[in-house]
């Protein structure tokens, strides 16, 4: 995927497939795309809070997130979508 693989690639692909299926569900149910996006962002914040409660250092979460964002930008650029 990106230049540095952050997690097990098979697990990542399974999770991405589930997200794609969820997005298809939202489209079929006429869920507002902005509501869907907000829900995804809220889940990330809730997950980060749970990780912090379990003792994961904030810098570890930030380092991981930064790497994932960098990988995503590289993937999008390679597909010709540019960056934000």
C-alpha positions, -999 to +999 in steps of 0.1 A: +000+000+000+021+030+012+058+030+016+056+016+051+030-010+060+016-001+094-005-032+101-012-067+088-021-061+051-047-089+050-064-074+081-063-039+066-079-051+033-106-069+052-113-038+072-114-016+041-138-041+025-161-037+055-159+001+052-167-001+015-197-023+023-209+001+050-206+030+025-227+011+000-253+005+028-254+042+035-259+050-002-287+025-005-304+039+027-300+075+014-278+084+044-265+120+041-229+116+030-218+143+055-235+123+083-216+092+072-183+111+071-190+127+105-198+092+120-164+079+107-146+108+123-164+104+156-155+067+156-119+076+152-120+100+181-139+075+203-113+049+194-084+072+203-100+080+237-104+043+244-068+037+235-057+066+258-078+050+287-060+017+281-026+035+285-016+040+249+006+071+249-008+100+229+024+103+209+020+067+197-015+074+184-003+106+167+027+089+151+006+061+138-021+085+125+006+106+108+020+076+091-014+065+079-022+099+065+011+100+047+005+066+032-030+076+022-017+108+004+008+086-015-018+062-025-042+090-037-013+107-056-004+074-073-040+071-084-039+106-098-062+122-071-036+146-058-035+157-021-057+178+001 
